[in-house]
């Protein structure tokens, strides 16, 4: 009877532990194989976005100095055409992450919303390329507050999201100033 009790209680537990161990090892092996590809694809996607907001940039090197509040990363074009800054600002549905291209003269060359969780159909209008085009040419000298800037229109019904995009642009321009321009 003792032998039968052992089989009923412990053999299933041992089998289950073995299955979990095999599955865990398979998952770890899959991660080790797939992770370099995932990282390479993320890097390629980020480089394409940088080229989109700063078309004159050839390749980019990450800035290793101080980042201003709200700036996630800053990459300087290797040919000194400018920089691509990713900044984050609070929107209606959460953080709005925006990539901003700034040329060597300190003027915005392009803006792209890379991440958001804003209301579809309303807040997402602030991520529309037609809306973002109005930021081209804005510089530290011309940037004020979105409500005071006659050249920048907010999206009706999505002013919080519009303010988030504008706030990210202002943060990027502050990062340009912090870097001392493109050196």
MODELLER restraints for C-alpha pairs under 7 A, 6 or more apart:
rsr = mdl.restraints
at = mdl.atoms
rsr.add(forms.Gaussian(group=physical.xy_distance, feature=features.Distance(at['CA:50:A'], at['CA:84:A']), mean=5.78, stdev=0.5))
rsr.add(forms.Gaussian(group=physical.xy_distance, feature=features.Distance(at['CA:51:A'], at['CA:57:A']), mean=6.27, stdev=0.5))
rsr.add(forms.Gaussian(group=physical.xy_distance, feature=features.Distance(at['CA:53:A'], at['CA:100:A']), mean=6.10, stdev=0.5))
rsr.add(forms.Gaussian(group=physical.xy_distance, feature=features.Distance(at['CA:53:A'], at['CA:101:A']), mean=4.61, stdev=0.5))
rsr.add(forms.Gaussian(group=physical.xy_distance, feature=features.Distance(at['CA:53:A'], at['CA:109:A']), mean=6.08, stdev=0.5))
rsr.add(forms.Gaussian(group=physical.xy_distance, feature=features.Distance(at['CA:53:A'], at['CA:110:A']), mean=4.09, stdev=0.5))
rsr.add(forms.Gaussian(group=physical.xy_distance, feature=features.Distance(at['CA:53:A'], at['CA:111:A']), mean=5.75, stdev=0.5))
rsr.add(forms.Gaussian(group=physical.xy_distance, feature=features.Distance(at['CA:53:A'], at['CA:112:A']), mean=6.85, stdev=0.5))
rsr.add(forms.Gaussian(group=physical.xy_distance, feature=features.Distance(at['CA:54:A'], at['CA:84:A']), mean=6.68, stdev=0.5))
rsr.add(forms.Gaussian(group=physical.xy_distance, feature=features.Distance(at['CA:54:A'], at['CA:101:A']), mean=4.78, stdev=0.5))
rsr.add(forms.Gaussian(group=physical.xy_distance, feature=features.Distance(at['CA:54:A'], at['CA:102:A']), mean=6.83, stdev=0.5))
rsr.add(forms.Gaussian(group=physical.xy_distance, feature=features.Distance(at['CA:54:A'], at['CA:109:A']), mean=5.90, stdev=0.5))
rsr.add(forms.Gaussian(group=physical.xy_distance, feature=features.Distance(at['CA:54:A'], at['CA:110:A']), mean=6.34, stdev=0.5))
rsr.add(forms.Gaussian(group=physical.xy_distance, feature=features.Distance(at['CA:56:A'], at['CA:81:A']), mean=5.93, stdev=0.5))
rsr.add(forms.Gaussian(group=physical.xy_distance, feature=features.Distance(at['CA:57:A'], at['CA:77:A']), mean=5.10, stdev=0.5))
rsr.add(forms.Gaussian(group=physical.xy_distance, feature=features.Distance(at['CA:57:A'], at['CA:79:A']), mean=6.45, stdev=0.5))
rsr.add(forms.Gaussian(group=physical.xy_distance, feature=features.Distance(at['CA:57:A'], at['CA:81:A']), mean=5.43, stdev=0.5))
rsr.add(forms.Gaussian(group=physical.xy_distance, feature=features.Distance(at['CA:57:A'], at['CA:82:A']), mean=6.83, stdev=0.5))
rsr.add(forms.Gaussian(group=physical.xy_distance, feature=features.Distance(at['CA:58:A'], at['CA:77:A']), mean=6.37, stdev=0.5))
rsr.add(forms.Gaussian(group=physical.xy_distance, feature=features.Distance(at['CA:58:A'], at['CA:78:A']), mean=6.57, stdev=0.5))
rsr.add(forms.Gaussian(group=physical.xy_distance, feature=features.Distance(at['CA:58:A'], at['CA:79:A']), mean=6.31, stdev=0.5))
rsr.add(forms.Gaussian(group=physical.xy_distance, feature=features.Distance(at['CA:59:A'], at['CA:77:A']), mean=5.62, stdev=0.5))
rsr.add(forms.Gaussian(group=physical.xy_distance, feature=features.Distance(at['CA:59:A'], at['CA:78:A']), mean=5.57, stdev=0.5))
rsr.add(forms.Gaussian(group=physical.xy_distance, feature=features.Distance(at['CA:60:A'], at['CA:75:A']), mean=5.66, stdev=0.5))
rsr.add(forms.Gaussian(group=physical.xy_distance, feature=features.Distance(at['CA:60:A'], at['CA:76:A']), mean=5.41, stdev=0.5))
rsr.add(forms.Gaussian(group=physical.xy_distance, feature=features.Distance(at['CA:60:A'], at['CA:77:A']), mean=4.41, stdev=0.5))
rsr.add(forms.Gaussian(group=physical.xy_distance, feature=features.Distance(at['CA:60:A'], at['CA:78:A']), mean=5.41, stdev=0.5))
rsr.add(forms.Gaussian(group=physical.xy_distance, feature=features.Distance(at['CA:61:A'], at['CA:75:A']), mean=5.29, stdev=0.5))
rsr.add(forms.Gaussian(group=physical.xy_distance, feature=features.Distance(at['CA:61:A'], at['CA:76:A']), mean=5.41, stdev=0.5))
rsr.add(forms.Gaussian(group=physical.xy_distance, feature=features.Distance(at['CA:61:A'], at['CA:77:A']), mean=6.44, stdev=0.5))
rsr.add(forms.Gaussian(group=physical.xy_distance, feature=features.Distance(at['CA:61:A'], at['CA:78:A']), mean=6.44, stdev=0.5))
rsr.add(forms.Gaussian(group=physical.xy_distance, feature=features.Distance(at['CA:62:A'], at['CA:74:A']), mean=5.97, stdev=0.5))
rsr.add(forms.Gaussian(group=physical.xy_distance, feature=features.Distance(at['CA:62:A'], at['CA:75:A']), mean=4.26, stdev=0.5))
rsr.add(forms.Gaussian(group=physical.xy_distance, feature=features.Distance(at['CA:62:A'], at['CA:76:A']), mean=6.29, stdev=0.5))
rsr.add(forms.Gaussian(group=physical.xy_distance, feature=features.Distance(at['CA:63:A'], at['CA:74:A']), mean=5.47, stdev=0.5))
rsr.add(forms.Gaussian(group=physical.xy_distance, feature=features.Distance(at['CA:63:A'], at['CA:75:A']), mean=5.37, stdev=0.5))
rsr.add(forms.Gaussian(group=physical.xy_distance, feature=features.Distance(at['CA:63:A'], at['CA:76:A']), mean=6.35, stdev=0.5))
rsr.add(forms.Gaussian(group=physical.xy_distance, feature=features.Distance(at['CA:67:A'], at['CA:175:A']), mean=6.55, stdev=0.5))
rsr.add(forms.Gaussian(group=physical.xy_distance, feature=features.Distance(at['CA:68:A'], at['CA:175:A']), mean=5.79, stdev=0.5))
rsr.add(forms.Gaussian(group=physical.xy_distance, feature=features.Distance(at['CA:70:A'], at['CA:87:A']), mean=5.56, stdev=0.5))
rsr.add(forms.Gaussian(group=physical.xy_distance, feature=features.Distance(at['CA:70:A'], at['CA:88:A']), mean=5.33, stdev=0.5))
rsr.add(forms.Gaussian(group=physical.xy_distance, feature=features.Distance(at['CA:70:A'], at['CA:89:A']), mean=6.52, stdev=0.5))
rsr.add(forms.Gaussian(group=physical.xy_distance, feature=features.Distance(at['CA:70:A'], at['CA:171:A']), mean=6.47, stdev=0.5))
rsr.add(forms.Gaussian(group=physical.xy_distance, feature=features.Distance(at['CA:71:A'], at['CA:86:A']), mean=5.94, stdev=0.5))
rsr.add(forms.Gaussian(group=physical.xy_distance, feature=features.Distance(at['CA:71:A'], at['CA:87:A']), mean=4.14, stdev=0.5))
rsr.add(forms.Gaussian(group=physical.xy_distance, feature=features.Distance(at['CA:71:A'], at['CA:88:A']), mean=6.23, stdev=0.5))
rsr.add(forms.Gaussian(group=physical.xy_distance, feature=features.Distance(at['CA:71:A'], at['CA:171:A']), mean=6.58, stdev=0.5))
rsr.add(forms.Gaussian(group=physical.xy_distance, feature=features.Distance(at['CA:71:A'], at['CA:172:A']), mean=6.85, stdev=0.5))
rsr.add(forms.Gaussian(group=physical.xy_distance, feature=features.Distance(at['CA:72:A'], at['CA:86:A']), mean=5.49, stdev=0.5))
rsr.add(forms.Gaussian(group=physical.xy_distance, feature=features.Distance(at['CA:72:A'], at['CA:87:A']), mean=5.39, stdev=0.5))
rsr.add(forms.Gaussian(group=physical.xy_distance, feature=features.Distance(at['CA:72:A'], at['CA:88:A']), mean=6.91, stdev=0.5))
rsr.add(forms.Gaussian(group=physical.xy_distance, feature=features.Distance(at['CA:73:A'], at['CA:85:A']), mean=5.87, stdev=0.5))
rsr.add(forms.Gaussian(group=physical.xy_distance, feature=features.Distance(at['CA:73:A'], at['CA:86:A']), mean=5.31, stdev=0.5))
rsr.add(forms.Gaussian(group=physical.xy_distance, feature=features.Distance(at['CA:74:A'], at['CA:83:A']), mean=6.94, stdev=0.5))
rsr.add(forms.Gaussian(group=physical.xy_distance, feature=features.Distance(at['CA:74:A'], at['CA:84:A']), mean=5.87, stdev=0.5))
rsr.add(forms.Gaussian(group=physical.xy_distance, feature=features.Distance(at['CA:74:A'], at['CA:85:A']), mean=4.41, stdev=0.5))
rsr.add(forms.Gaussian(group=physical.xy_distance, feature=features.Distance(at['CA:74:A'], at['CA:86:A']), mean=6.37, stdev=0.5))
rsr.add(forms.Gaussian(group=physical.xy_distance, feature=features.Distance(at['CA:75:A'], at['CA:83:A']), mean=5.52, stdev=0.5))
rsr.add(forms.Gaussian(group=physical.xy_distance, feature=features.Distance(at['CA:75:A'], at['CA:84:A']), mean=5.23, stdev=0.5))
rsr.add(forms.Gaussian(group=physical.xy_distance, feature=features.Distance(at['CA:75:A'], at['CA:85:A']), mean=6.34, stdev=0.5))
rsr.add(forms.Gaussian(group=physical.xy_distance, feature=features.Distance(at['CA:76:A'], at['CA:82:A']), mean=6.12, stdev=0.5))
rsr.add(forms.Gaussian(group=physical.xy_distance, feature=features.Distance(at['CA:76:A'], at['CA:83:A']), mean=4.25, stdev=0.5))
rsr.add(forms.Gaussian(group=physical.xy_distance, feature=features.Distance(at['CA:76:A'], at['CA:84:A']), mean=6.43, stdev=0.5))
rsr.add(forms.Gaussian(group=physical.xy_distance, feature=features.Distance(at['CA:77:A'], at['CA:83:A']), mean=5.58, stdev=0.5))
rsr.add(forms.Gaussian(group=physical.xy_distance, feature=features.Distance(at['CA:80:A'], at['CA:104:A']), mean=6.87, stdev=0.5))
rsr.add(forms.Gaussian(group=physical.xy_distance, feature=features.Distance(at['CA:80:A'], at['CA:182:A']), mean=6.03, stdev=0.5))
rsr.add(forms.Gaussian(group=physical.xy_distance, feature=features.Distance(at['CA:80:A'], at['CA:183:A']), mean=6.82, stdev=0.5))
rsr.add(forms.Gaussian(group=physical.xy_distance, feature=features.Distance(at['CA:81:A'], at['CA:103:A']), mean=5.75, stdev=0.5))
rsr.add(forms.Gaussian(group=physical.xy_distance, feature=features.Distance(at['CA:81:A'], at['CA:104:A']), mean=5.46, stdev=0.5))
rsr.add(forms.Gaussian(group=physical.xy_distance, feature=features.Distance(at['CA:82:A'], at['CA:102:A']), mean=5.46, stdev=0.5))
rsr.add(forms.Gaussian(group=physical.xy_distance, feature=features.Distance(at['CA:82:A'], at['CA:103:A']), mean=4.00, stdev=0.5))
rsr.add(forms.Gaussian(group=physical.xy_distance, feature=features.Distance(at['CA:82:A'], at['CA:104:A']), mean=4.47, stdev=0.5))
rsr.add(forms.Gaussian(group=physical.xy_distance, feature=features.Distance(at['CA:82:A'], at['CA:182:A']), mean=5.92, stdev=0.5))
rsr.add(forms.Gaussian(group=physical.xy_distance, feature=features.Distance(at['CA:83:A'], at['CA:101:A']), mean=5.85, stdev=0.5))
rsr.add(forms.Gaussian(group=physical.xy_distance, feature=features.Distance(at['CA:83:A'], at['CA:102:A']), mean=5.36, stdev=0.5))
rsr.add(forms.Gaussian(group=physical.xy_distance, feature=features.Distance(at['CA:83:A'], at['CA:103:A']), mean=6.46, stdev=0.5))
rsr.add(forms.Gaussian(group=physical.xy_distance, feature=features.Distance(at['CA:84:A'], at['CA:99:A']), mean=6.67, stdev=0.5))
rsr.add(forms.Gaussian(group=physical.xy_distance, feature=features.Distance(at['CA:84:A'], at['CA:100:A']), mean=5.56, stdev=0.5))
rsr.add(forms.Gaussian(group=physical.xy_distance, feature=features.Distance(at['CA:84:A'], at['CA:101:A']), mean=4.47, stdev=0.5))
rsr.add(forms.Gaussian(group=physical.xy_distance, feature=features.Distance(at['CA:84:A'], at['CA:102:A']), mean=6.32, stdev=0.5))
rsr.add(forms.Gaussian(group=physical.xy_distance, feature=features.Distance(at['CA:85:A'], at['CA:99:A']), mean=5.56, stdev=0.5))
rsr.add(forms.Gaussian(group=physical.xy_distance, feature=features.Distance(at['CA:85:A'], at['CA:100:A']), mean=5.19, stdev=0.5))
rsr.add(forms.Gaussian(group=physical.xy_distance, feature=features.Distance(at['CA:85:A'], at['CA:101:A']), mean=6.46, stdev=0.5))
rsr.add(forms.Gaussian(group=physical.xy_distance, feature=features.Distance(at['CA:85:A'], at['CA:172:A']), mean=5.76, stdev=0.5))
rsr.add(forms.Gaussian(group=physical.xy_distance, feature=features.Distance(at['CA:86:A'], at['CA:97:A']), mean=6.87, stdev=0.5))
rsr.add(forms.Gaussian(group=physical.xy_distance, feature=features.Distance(at['CA:86:A'], at['CA:98:A']), mean=5.57, stdev=0.5))
rsr.add(forms.Gaussian(group=physical.xy_distance, feature=features.Distance(at['CA:86:A'], at['CA:99:A']), mean=4.24, stdev=0.5))
rsr.add(forms.Gaussian(group=physical.xy_distance, feature=features.Distance(at['CA:86:A'], at['CA:100:A']), mean=6.25, stdev=0.5))
rsr.add(forms.Gaussian(group=physical.xy_distance, feature=features.Distance(at['CA:87:A'], at['CA:97:A']), mean=5.79, stdev=0.5))
rsr.add(forms.Gaussian(group=physical.xy_distance, feature=features.Distance(at['CA:87:A'], at['CA:98:A']), mean=5.42, stdev=0.5))
rsr.add(forms.Gaussian(group=physical.xy_distance, feature=features.Distance(at['CA:87:A'], at['CA:99:A']), mean=6.39, stdev=0.5))
rsr.add(forms.Gaussian(group=physical.xy_distance, feature=features.Distance(at['CA:87:A'], at['CA:168:A']), mean=5.15, stdev=0.5))
rsr.add(forms.Gaussian(group=physical.xy_distance, feature=features.Distance(at['CA:87:A'], at['CA:171:A']), mean=6.63, stdev=0.5))
rsr.add(forms.Gaussian(group=physical.xy_distance, feature=features.Distance(at['CA:87:A'], at['CA:172:A']), mean=6.39, stdev=0.5))
rsr.add(forms.Gaussian(group=physical.xy_distance, feature=features.Distance(at['CA:88:A'], at['CA:95:A']), mean=6.22, stdev=0.5))
rsr.add(forms.Gaussian(group=physical.xy_distance, feature=features.Distance(at['CA:88:A'], at['CA:96:A']), mean=5.55, stdev=0.5))
rsr.add(forms.Gaussian(group=physical.xy_distance, feature=features.Distance(at['CA:88:A'], at['CA:97:A']), mean=4.41, stdev=0.5))
rsr.add(forms.Gaussian(group=physical.xy_distance, feature=features.Distance(at['CA:88:A'], at['CA:98:A']), mean=6.21, stdev=0.5))
rsr.add(forms.Gaussian(group=physical.xy_distance, feature=features.Distance(at['CA:88:A'], at['CA:168:A']), mean=5.77, stdev=0.5))
rsr.add(forms.Gaussian(group=physical.xy_distance, feature=features.Distance(at['CA:89:A'], at['CA:95:A']), mean=5.56, stdev=0.5))
rsr.add(forms.Gaussian(group=physical.xy_distance, feature=features.Distance(at['CA:89:A'], at['CA:96:A']), mean=5.46, stdev=0.5))
rsr.add(forms.Gaussian(group=physical.xy_distance, feature=features.Distance(at['CA:89:A'], at['CA:97:A']), mean=6.72, stdev=0.5))
rsr.add(forms.Gaussian(group=physical.xy_distance, feature=features.Distance(at['CA:89:A'], at['CA:164:A']), mean=5.04, stdev=0.5))
rsr.add(forms.Gaussian(group=physical.xy_distance, feature=features.Distance(at['CA:89:A'], at['CA:167:A']), mean=6.21, stdev=0.5))
rsr.add(forms.Gaussian(group=physical.xy_distance, feature=features.Distance(at['CA:89:A'], at['CA:168:A']), mean=5.69, stdev=0.5))
rsr.add(forms.Gaussian(group=physical.xy_distance, feature=features.Distance(at['CA:90:A'], at['CA:96:A']), mean=6.05, stdev=0.5))
rsr.add(forms.Gaussian(group=physical.xy_distance, feature=features.Distance(at['CA:90:A'], at['CA:164:A']), mean=5.75, stdev=0.5))
rsr.add(forms.Gaussian(group=physical.xy_distance, feature=features.Distance(at['CA:91:A'], at['CA:160:A']), mean=5.62, stdev=0.5))
rsr.add(forms.Gaussian(group=physical.xy_distance, feature=features.Distance(at['CA:91:A'], at['CA:161:A']), mean=4.81, stdev=0.5))
rsr.add(forms.Gaussian(group=physical.xy_distance, feature=features.Distance(at['CA:91:A'], at['CA:164:A']), mean=5.21, stdev=0.5))
rsr.add(forms.Gaussian(group=physical.xy_distance, feature=features.Distance(at['CA:92:A'], at['CA:118:A']), mean=6.27, stdev=0.5))
rsr.add(forms.Gaussian(group=physical.xy_distance, feature=features.Distance(at['CA:92:A'], at['CA:160:A']), mean=5.68, stdev=0.5))
rsr.add(forms.Gaussian(group=physical.xy_distance, feature=features.Distance(at['CA:92:A'], at['CA:161:A']), mean=5.96, stdev=0.5))
rsr.add(forms.Gaussian(group=physical.xy_distance, feature=features.Distance(at['CA:93:A'], at['CA:117:A']), mean=5.26, stdev=0.5))
rsr.add(forms.Gaussian(group=physical.xy_distance, feature=features.Distance(at['CA:93:A'], at['CA:118:A']), mean=4.68, stdev=0.5))
rsr.add(forms.Gaussian(group=physical.xy_distance, feature=features.Distance(at['CA:93:A'], at['CA:119:A']), mean=6.85, stdev=0.5))
rsr.add(forms.Gaussian(group=physical.xy_distance, feature=features.Distance(at['CA:94:A'], at['CA:117:A']), mean=6.06, stdev=0.5))
rsr.add(forms.Gaussian(group=physical.xy_distance, feature=features.Distance(at['CA:95:A'], at['CA:116:A']), mean=6.25, stdev=0.5))
rsr.add(forms.Gaussian(group=physical.xy_distance, feature=features.Distance(at['CA:96:A'], at['CA:115:A']), mean=5.90, stdev=0.5))
rsr.add(forms.Gaussian(group=physical.xy_distance, feature=features.Distance(at['CA:96:A'], at['CA:116:A']), mean=4.63, stdev=0.5))
rsr.add(forms.Gaussian(group=physical.xy_distance, feature=features.Distance(at['CA:96:A'], at['CA:164:A']), mean=6.39, stdev=0.5))
rsr.add(forms.Gaussian(group=physical.xy_distance, feature=features.Distance(at['CA:97:A'], at['CA:113:A']), mean=5.98, stdev=0.5))
rsr.add(forms.Gaussian(group=physical.xy_distance, feature=features.Distance(at['CA:97:A'], at['CA:114:A']), mean=5.63, stdev=0.5))
rsr.add(forms.Gaussian(group=physical.xy_distance, feature=features.Distance(at['CA:97:A'], at['CA:115:A']), mean=4.93, stdev=0.5))
rsr.add(forms.Gaussian(group=physical.xy_distance, feature=features.Distance(at['CA:97:A'], at['CA:116:A']), mean=6.29, stdev=0.5))
rsr.add(forms.Gaussian(group=physical.xy_distance, feature=features.Distance(at['CA:98:A'], at['CA:111:A']), mean=6.95, stdev=0.5))
rsr.add(forms.Gaussian(group=physical.xy_distance, feature=features.Distance(at['CA:98:A'], at['CA:112:A']), mean=5.67, stdev=0.5))
rsr.add(forms.Gaussian(group=physical.xy_distance, feature=features.Distance(at['CA:98:A'], at['CA:113:A']), mean=4.32, stdev=0.5))
rsr.add(forms.Gaussian(group=physical.xy_distance, feature=features.Distance(at['CA:98:A'], at['CA:114:A']), mean=5.51, stdev=0.5))
rsr.add(forms.Gaussian(group=physical.xy_distance, feature=features.Distance(at['CA:98:A'], at['CA:165:A']), mean=6.73, stdev=0.5))
rsr.add(forms.Gaussian(group=physical.xy_distance, feature=features.Distance(at['CA:98:A'], at['CA:168:A']), mean=6.35, stdev=0.5))
rsr.add(forms.Gaussian(group=physical.xy_distance, feature=features.Distance(at['CA:99:A'], at['CA:111:A']), mean=5.82, stdev=0.5))
rsr.add(forms.Gaussian(group=physical.xy_distance, feature=features.Distance(at['CA:99:A'], at['CA:112:A']), mean=5.22, stdev=0.5))
rsr.add(forms.Gaussian(group=physical.xy_distance, feature=features.Distance(at['CA:99:A'], at['CA:113:A']), mean=6.24, stdev=0.5))
rsr.add(forms.Gaussian(group=physical.xy_distance, feature=features.Distance(at['CA:99:A'], at['CA:114:A']), mean=6.60, stdev=0.5))
rsr.add(forms.Gaussian(group=physical.xy_distance, feature=features.Distance(at['CA:100:A'], at['CA:110:A']), mean=5.85, stdev=0.5))
rsr.add(forms.Gaussian(group=physical.xy_distance, feature=features.Distance(at['CA:100:A'], at['CA:111:A']), mean=4.59, stdev=0.5))
rsr.add(forms.Gaussian(group=physical.xy_distance, feature=features.Distance(at['CA:100:A'], at['CA:112:A']), mean=6.52, stdev=0.5))
rsr.add(forms.Gaussian(group=physical.xy_distance, feature=features.Distance(at['CA:100:A'], at['CA:169:A']), mean=6.59, stdev=0.5))
rsr.add(forms.Gaussian(group=physical.xy_distance, feature=features.Distance(at['CA:100:A'], at['CA:172:A']), mean=6.68, stdev=0.5))
rsr.add(forms.Gaussian(group=physical.xy_distance, feature=features.Distance(at['CA:101:A'], at['CA:108:A']), mean=5.68, stdev=0.5))
rsr.add(forms.Gaussian(group=physical.xy_distance, feature=features.Distance(at['CA:101:A'], at['CA:109:A']), mean=5.16, stdev=0.5))
rsr.add(forms.Gaussian(group=physical.xy_distance, feature=features.Distance(at['CA:101:A'], at['CA:110:A']), mean=5.06, stdev=0.5))
rsr.add(forms.Gaussian(group=physical.xy_distance, feature=features.Distance(at['CA:101:A'], at['CA:111:A']), mean=6.39, stdev=0.5))
rsr.add(forms.Gaussian(group=physical.xy_distance, feature=features.Distance(at['CA:102:A'], at['CA:108:A']), mean=4.47, stdev=0.5))
rsr.add(forms.Gaussian(group=physical.xy_distance, feature=features.Distance(at['CA:102:A'], at['CA:109:A']), mean=5.50, stdev=0.5))
rsr.add(forms.Gaussian(group=physical.xy_distance, feature=features.Distance(at['CA:103:A'], at['CA:109:A']), mean=6.30, stdev=0.5))
rsr.add(forms.Gaussian(group=physical.xy_distance, feature=features.Distance(at['CA:104:A'], at['CA:181:A']), mean=6.66, stdev=0.5))
rsr.add(forms.Gaussian(group=physical.xy_distance, feature=features.Distance(at['CA:104:A'], at['CA:182:A']), mean=5.77, stdev=0.5))
rsr.add(forms.Gaussian(group=physical.xy_distance, feature=features.Distance(at['CA:106:A'], at['CA:139:A']), mean=5.75, stdev=0.5))
rsr.add(forms.Gaussian(group=physical.xy_distance, feature=features.Distance(at['CA:106:A'], at['CA:176:A']), mean=7.00, stdev=0.5))
rsr.add(forms.Gaussian(group=physical.xy_distance, feature=features.Distance(at['CA:107:A'], at['CA:137:A']), mean=5.07, stdev=0.5))
rsr.add(forms.Gaussian(group=physical.xy_distance, feature=features.Distance(at['CA:107:A'], at['CA:138:A']), mean=5.47, stdev=0.5))
rsr.add(forms.Gaussian(group=physical.xy_distance, feature=features.Distance(at['CA:107:A'], at['CA:139:A']), mean=4.48, stdev=0.5))
rsr.add(forms.Gaussian(group=physical.xy_distance, feature=features.Distance(at['CA:108:A'], at['CA:135:A']), mean=6.51, stdev=0.5))
rsr.add(forms.Gaussian(group=physical.xy_distance, feature=features.Distance(at['CA:108:A'], at['CA:136:A']), mean=4.95, stdev=0.5))
rsr.add(forms.Gaussian(group=physical.xy_distance, feature=features.Distance(at['CA:108:A'], at['CA:137:A']), mean=5.03, stdev=0.5))
rsr.add(forms.Gaussian(group=physical.xy_distance, feature=features.Distance(at['CA:108:A'], at['CA:138:A']), mean=5.35, stdev=0.5))
rsr.add(forms.Gaussian(group=physical.xy_distance, feature=features.Distance(at['CA:108:A'], at['CA:139:A']), mean=6.25, stdev=0.5))
rsr.add(forms.Gaussian(group=physical.xy_distance, feature=features.Distance(at['CA:109:A'], at['CA:136:A']), mean=5.11, stdev=0.5))
rsr.add(forms.Gaussian(group=physical.xy_distance, feature=features.Distance(at['CA:109:A'], at['CA:137:A']), mean=6.40, stdev=0.5))
rsr.add(forms.Gaussian(group=physical.xy_distance, feature=features.Distance(at['CA:110:A'], at['CA:136:A']), mean=5.79, stdev=0.5))
rsr.add(forms.Gaussian(group=physical.xy_distance, feature=features.Distance(at['CA:111:A'], at['CA:132:A']), mean=5.92, stdev=0.5))
rsr.add(forms.Gaussian(group=physical.xy_distance, feature=features.Distance(at['CA:113:A'], at['CA:127:A']), mean=5.48, stdev=0.5))
rsr.add(forms.Gaussian(group=physical.xy_distance, feature=features.Distance(at['CA:118:A'], at['CA:124:A']), mean=5.97, stdev=0.5))
rsr.add(forms.Gaussian(group=physical.xy_distance, feature=features.Distance(at['CA:122:A'], at['CA:157:A']), mean=6.86, stdev=0.5))
rsr.add(forms.Gaussian(group=physical.xy_distance, feature=features.Distance(at['CA:122:A'], at['CA:158:A']), mean=6.17, stdev=0.5))
rsr.add(forms.Gaussian(group=physical.xy_distance, feature=features.Distance(at['CA:123:A'], at['CA:158:A']), mean=5.07, stdev=0.5))
rsr.add(forms.Gaussian(group=physical.xy_distance, feature=features.Distance(at['CA:123:A'], at['CA:161:A']), mean=5.83, stdev=0.5))
rsr.add(forms.Gaussian(group=physical.xy_distance, feature=features.Distance(at['CA:125:A'], at['CA:155:A']), mean=6.95, stdev=0.5))
rsr.add(forms.Gaussian(group=physical.xy_distance, feature=features.Distance(at['CA:126:A'], at['CA:155:A']), mean=6.31, stdev=0.5))
rsr.add(forms.Gaussian(group=physical.xy_distance, feature=features.Distance(at['CA:126:A'], at['CA:161:A']), mean=6.37, stdev=0.5))
rsr.add(forms.Gaussian(group=physical.xy_distance, feature=features.Distance(at['CA:126:A'], at['CA:162:A']), mean=5.66, stdev=0.5))
rsr.add(forms.Gaussian(group=physical.xy_distance, feature=features.Distance(at['CA:134:A'], at['CA:152:A']), mean=6.43, stdev=0.5))
rsr.add(forms.Gaussian(group=physical.xy_distance, feature=features.Distance(at['CA:140:A'], at['CA:173:A']), mean=5.86, stdev=0.5))
rsr.add(forms.Gaussian(group=physical.xy_distance, feature=features.Distance(at['CA:143:A'], at['CA:170:A']), mean=6.90, stdev=0.5))
rsr.add(forms.Gaussian(group=physical.xy_distance, feature=features.Distance(at['CA:146:A'], at['CA:152:A']), mean=6.47, stdev=0.5))
rsr.add(forms.Gaussian(group=physical.xy_distance, feature=features.Distance(at['CA:146:A'], at['CA:163:A']), mean=6.60, stdev=0.5))
rsr.add(forms.Gaussian(group=physical.xy_distance, feature=features.Distance(at['CA:146:A'], at['CA:166:A']), mean=6.51, stdev=0.5))
rsr.add(forms.Gaussian(group=physical.xy_distance, feature=features.Distance(at['CA:154:A'], at['CA:162:A']), mean=5.31, stdev=0.5))
rsr.add(forms.Gaussian(group=physical.xy_distance, feature=features.Distance(at['CA:155:A'], at['CA:162:A']), mean=6.07, stdev=0.5))
